[in-house]
Amino acid sequence: MGQHRINKGLNIPIAGAAKGDVVELDRPSTVHFDPREFNGLIPRLAAREGDVVKRGQPLFFHKFNPELVIVSPVEGRVTAVTRGKRRVITDVAVEVTGDEAVTHKAWTLGELAGIDAAAAKEQLLASGLFAFLRTRPLDYVATPDQAPSAILISATETGPLQPGADVLLSADDKDAFQAGVHVLKAVAAGAPVHLTTAEGSSHPALSGVQGITESHSFSGPHPAGDPGVQINHVCPVPDGRKAWYIRAWDVARIGRSFLSGSFDASAVYAAVGTGLTQPRYVRTVLGAPAGFVAGGTVAGPLRWIRGSVLTGGRISEQAGAGFYTRAVHVMKDEVPREFLGWALPKPSKFSIFRAYLSGFSTPSKAYDLLPGMNGGHRAIVPSGAFRKVVASPDLEPLYLFKAIISGDLEESLRMGLLDISMEEAALCTYVDPCKNEYDVLLGDFLAYYAKEA
């Protein structure tokens, strides 16, 4: 087993962590999918308003690869297709009416141990499970006509208040996870399959798994649990190639779906943040509304985020909790002004800089962090903070971001445009005293690169 200790990064001590056992919820009245979650997928509707769909029946597909589909997690009727600017689809809503499912071949664990690549890929595509595979670089949905240089299965999570394998996987998932690994091993077609776990993890579902080329343990602050960072340490992507990655809990979903013969739509979400009266873990279906997952909220204006505060997207209470993300973060949206707030020691405030007392020591408590910028935008100041939070090797983030801002594609590629992860860029945004949004800049420049490439 390879052991990787990440020394750079930052664990943001934000209050509102979920606690307790997973609460079983009834099915919601509606589910929602936002096609913009599927980076690189240009959606075309397979089901229109008023159509009745079964669980596992396609809702939309990739314009340039129609066999790559996103399926409904429930039986129901498509009640709304919402569009934004330039007619871009921003939400597909399905009213839940039942649980009848599209069926595929049900395999045994022994049969999956010998499944061939063609059969595995065919059923992954037909059942809508292929979309759980994403690529590095670019974090696009993987395309079935390209072979990966490697597949990384990540069973780690270090993002702020994000649930990990201890919550999202149970001991009963051992056979399902093994089944999913057999499927991925077949699809890899000879490429190595890596499994990453947290240092010291002894999760029963992840032990003794067959078909894994090499196992790795990761420790350290965020972004040690990010698959993009892990790929840079474990299996760097050769020029012109792509590595695929997938979360371990979605591998178990693939296994359950192959063993049962129908799309497994169950999902565990964490409802977190100080905007909630009771942060919690819940089990429901993929795409359940954020408000349904969250439960009770506190009074006052609130900000709803799908995923983490670093890379999650701002959503409404009615939007879906997410296809890839496993948390809904609700925070207070009102930032009170403080007289001489910048000049006081403020022991109740968190900062990595020694502007506050907390900057002199490791934080020993969680803080109620608010979405204020605490200042205004200004020119880049080389403070050295970026080097402290970027964990991928051989990256000079300051020079990379300068190349991005100047629009120099060739220089930005040389400085690691395709290597830095969105989590690392978001951490740079968080620690930047100049208030630049580097994750937004990175996302826009990667879109430009994809267009020019």
Residue pairs with C-beta under 8 A, 6 or more apart in sequence:
1 214
1 215
1 216
1 217
2 214
2 215
2 216
2 217
2 234
3 199
3 216
3 217
3 219
4 216
4 217
4 218
4 219
4 224
4 230
4 233
4 234
5 199
5 219
5 220
6 218
6 219
6 220
6 221
6 223
6 224
6 229
6 391
7 220
7 391
8 220
8 221
8 387
8 388
8 389
8 390
8 391
9 158
9 220
9 221
9 222
9 223
9 224
9 389
9 391
9 427
10 221
10 222
10 352
10 388
10 389
10 427
10 430
10 431
11 158
11 160
11 221
11 222
12 160
12 222
12 309
12 310
12 350
12 369
12 430
13 350
13 363
13 365
13 366
13 367
14 160
14 161
14 309
14 366
14 367
14 368
14 369
15 274
15 366
15 367
15 368
15 369
16 161
16 272
16 273
16 274
16 275
16 276
16 279
16 329
16 330
16 331
16 366
16 368
17 161
17 272
17 279
17 366
18 161
18 163
18 270
18 271
18 272
18 279
18 280
18 281
19 279
19 280
20 280
20 281
21 281
22 167
22 268
22 281
22 282
22 283
23 280
23 281
23 282
23 283
24 282
24 283
25 282
25 283
25 284
25 288
25 292
25 293
27 74
27 96
27 99
27 284
27 285
28 96
28 284
28 285
28 288
28 289
28 292
29 95
29 96
30 76
30 79
30 93
30 94
30 95
30 96
30 289
31 72
31 73
31 74
31 76
31 93
31 94
31 96
31 285
31 286
31 287
31 288
31 289
31 320
32 91
32 92
32 93
32 94
32 287
32 289
32 318
32 319
32 320
33 59
33 60
33 70
33 91
33 92
33 287
33 320
33 323
34 90
34 91
34 92
34 315
34 319
34 320
35 41
35 43
35 60
35 70
35 89
35 90
35 92
36 88
36 90
36 313
37 322
37 323
37 324
37 325
38 70
38 131
38 141
38 323
39 134
39 138
39 139
39 140
39 141
40 135
40 138
40 139
40 140
40 141
40 450
41 62
41 68
41 70
41 131
41 140
41 141
42 62
42 63
42 64
43 60
43 61
43 62
43 63
43 70
43 89
44 60
44 61
44 62
44 63
44 66
45 59
45 60
45 81
45 89
45 92
46 57
46 58
46 59
46 60
46 61
46 69
47 53
47 57
47 58
47 59
47 60
47 72
47 78
47 92
48 78
48 81
49 78
49 79
49 80
49 81
50 77
50 78
51 77
51 78
52 75
52 76
52 77
52 78
52 97
53 59
53 72
53 75
53 76
53 77
53 78
53 94
54 72
54 75
54 100
54 101
54 102
55 71
55 72
55 73
55 74
55 75
55 99
55 100
55 101
55 102
55 262
55 263
55 265
56 71
56 72
56 101
56 102
56 103
56 104
56 127
56 128
56 262
56 263
57 71
57 72
57 102
58 69
58 70
58 71
58 72
58 128
59 69
59 70
59 71
59 72
59 78
59 92
59 94
60 69
60 70
60 89
60 92
61 67
61 68
61 69
61 70
62 68
62 69
62 141
65 143
65 144
65 145
67 125
67 144
68 125
68 130
68 131
68 141
68 143
68 144
69 125
69 128
69 131
70 128
70 131
70 323
71 102
71 127
71 128
71 263
72 94
73 263
73 265
73 285
73 286
73 287
74 94
74 96
74 97
74 98
74 99
74 265
74 285
75 96
75 97
75 98
75 99
75 100
75 101
76 94
76 95
76 96
76 97
76 98
77 94
77 95
77 97
78 92
78 93
78 94
78 95
79 93
79 94
79 95
80 91
80 92
80 93
81 89
81 91
81 92
81 93
82 89
82 90
82 91
82 92
82 93
83 89
83 90
84 90
91 319
91 320
94 287
101 262
101 263
102 127
102 262
102 263
103 261
103 262
104 123
104 126
104 127
104 257
104 261
104 262
105 123
105 261
106 258
106 259
106 260
106 261
107 115
107 179
107 258
107 259
107 261
108 259
109 175
109 178
109 179
109 182
109 259
112 179
112 182
112 183
112 255
112 258
112 259
113 182
113 210
115 182
115 183
115 186
116 186
117 186
117 187
117 189
119 186
120 183
120 184
120 186
120 187
121 130
121 144
121 186
121 187
123 129
123 258
124 130
124 144
124 183
124 187
124 254
125 144
127 257
127 262
127 263
128 263
129 253
129 254
129 257
129 263
130 141
130 142
130 144
131 141
131 323
132 246
132 247
132 250
132 253
132 254
132 324
133 141
133 142
133 151
133 244
133 245
133 246
134 140
134 141
134 142
134 244
134 245
134 246
134 324
135 141
135 142
135 148
135 242
135 243
135 244
135 245
136 227
136 228
136 231
136 237
136 242
136 243
136 244
136 245
137 237
137 242
137 418
137 419
137 446
138 242
138 418
138 446
138 450
139 228
139 422
142 148
142 242
142 244
146 242
147 189
147 191
148 188
148 191
148 241
148 242
148 243
148 244
149 191
149 235
149 237
149 238
149 241
149 242
149 243
150 188
150 191
150 192
150 193
150 194
150 231
150 234
150 235
150 243
150 244
151 184
151 187
151 188
151 191
151 192
151 193
151 194
151 243
151 244
151 245
151 246
152 193
152 194
152 195
152 196
152 227
152 230
152 231
152 234
152 235
152 243
152 244
152 245
152 246
153 181
153 184
153 193
153 194
153 195
153 196
153 212
153 245
153 246
153 247
153 248
153 251
154 196
154 225
154 227
154 230
154 245
154 246
154 247
154 248
155 164
155 165
155 169
155 195
155 196
155 197
155 198
155 201
155 203
155 206
155 247
155 248
156 164
156 165
156 196
156 197
156 198
156 218
156 224
156 225
156 230
157 163
157 164
157 165
157 225
158 221
158 222
158 223
158 224
158 225
158 226
159 222
159 223
159 225
159 226
159 307
159 308
159 310
159 311
159 423
160 222
160 308
160 309
160 310
161 270
161 272
161 273
161 308
161 309
161 327
161 329
162 270
162 307
162 308
162 326
162 327
163 268
163 269
163 270
163 281
163 326
163 327
164 198
164 225
165 197
165 198
165 201
165 203
165 205
165 206
165 248
165 249
166 203
167 268
167 270
167 281
168 247
168 248
168 249
168 268
168 326
169 177
169 203
169 205
169 206
169 248
169 249
169 252
170 205
171 203
171 204
171 205
172 205
173 205
173 249
173 252
173 255
173 256
174 204
174 205
175 255
175 259
176 205
176 252
176 253
176 255
176 256
176 259
177 205
177 206
177 209
177 248
177 251
177 252
177 255
178 209
178 210
178 211
178 255
179 254
179 255
179 256
179 258
179 259
180 250
180 251
180 252
180 253
180 254
180 255
180 258
181 193
181 195
181 209
181 210
181 211
181 212
181 251
181 255
182 210
182 211
182 255
183 254
183 255
183 258
184 193
184 211
184 246
184 251
184 254
185 193
185 211
192 213
192 214
192 235
193 211
193 212
193 213
194 212
194 213
194 214
194 215
194 216
194 234
194 235
195 206
195 209
195 212
195 214
195 215
195 216
195 248
196 215
196 216
196 217
196 218
196 227
196 230
196 234
197 203
197 206
197 215
197 216
197 217
197 218
198 217
198 218
198 219
198 225
199 217
199 218
199 219
200 217
200 219
201 217
205 252
206 248
214 234
216 230
216 233
216 234
218 224
218 225
218 230
218 233
220 391
222 423
222 427
223 229
223 391
223 421
223 423
223 424
223 427
224 230
224 391
226 421
226 423
226 424
227 245
227 247
228 245
228 392
228 420
228 421
228 422
228 423
228 424
229 391
229 392
229 421
229 423
229 424
230 245
231 237
231 243
231 245
232 392
232 393
232 419
232 421
233 392
233 393
235 243
237 243
237 418
247 324
249 268
249 326
253 264
253 266
256 264
257 263
257 264
265 285
265 286
266 283
266 284
266 285
266 286
267 283
267 284
267 285
267 286
267 288
267 321
267 326
268 281
268 282
268 283
268 326
269 281
269 282
269 284
269 288
269 293
269 321
269 322
269 326
269 327
269 328
270 279
270 280
270 281
270 326
270 327
270 328
271 279
271 280
271 281
271 282
271 293
271 294
271 295
271 327
271 328
271 330
272 279
272 327
272 328
272 329
272 330
273 279
273 305
273 329
273 330
273 331
274 298
274 330
274 331
274 332
274 368
275 297
275 298
275 302
275 303
275 330
275 331
275 332
275 333
276 294
276 295
276 296
276 297
276 298
276 330
277 295
277 296
277 297
277 298
278 295
278 296
280 295
282 293
282 295
284 292
284 293
286 320
286 323
287 320
287 321
287 322
287 323
288 320
288 321
289 317
289 318
289 319
289 320
289 321
290 304
290 306
290 315
290 316
290 317
290 318
290 319
290 320
290 321
290 328
291 317
291 318
292 321
293 321
293 328
294 304
294 317
294 328
294 330
297 330
298 332
300 332
300 333
300 334
301 332
301 333
301 334
302 330
302 331
302 332
302 333
303 314
303 330
303 331
303 332
303 333
303 371
304 314
304 315
304 316
304 317
304 319
304 328
304 329
304 330
305 312
305 313
305 314
305 315
305 328
305 329
305 330
305 331
306 312
306 313
306 314
306 315
306 319
306 320
306 321
306 322
306 325
306 328
307 313
307 322
307 324
307 325
307 327
307 329
308 325
308 327
308 329
309 329
309 331
309 369
310 423
310 426
310 427
310 429
310 430
310 439
311 422
311 423
311 426
311 439
312 325
312 327
312 329
321 328
322 328
331 369
331 370
331 371
332 368
332 370
333 371
334 370
335 370
335 371
335 372
338 344
341 374
342 355
342 374
342 375
345 356
345 357
346 356
346 357
346 358
347 356
347 357
347 358
348 367
349 356
349 358
349 367
350 356
350 358
350 363
350 367
350 369
351 358
351 359
352 359
352 385
352 388
352 431
353 359
353 383
353 385
353 433
354 360
373 435
375 433
375 435
376 435
377 434
377 435
377 436
378 434
378 435
379 434
380 398
380 401
380 402
380 405
380 434
380 436
381 433
381 434
382 398
383 433
385 428
385 431
385 432
385 433
386 397
386 398
386 401
386 428
386 431
386 432
387 397
387 398
388 431
389 424
389 427
389 428
389 430
389 431
390 397
390 420
390 424
390 427
390 428
391 424
392 416
392 419
392 420
392 421
392 424
394 416
394 419
395 415
395 416
395 419
395 420
395 424
396 415
396 416
397 420
397 424
397 428
397 438
399 415
400 412
400 415
400 416
400 417
400 420
401 428
401 436
401 438
401 441
403 411
403 412
403 415
403 417
404 412
404 417
404 441
404 442
404 445
405 441
409 417
409 445
409 448
409 449
409 452
412 445
413 449
417 442
417 445
417 446
417 449
418 449
420 442
422 439
422 442
422 443
425 438
425 439
425 441
425 442
426 438
426 439
428 438
428 439
429 436
429 437
429 438
429 439
429 440
432 438
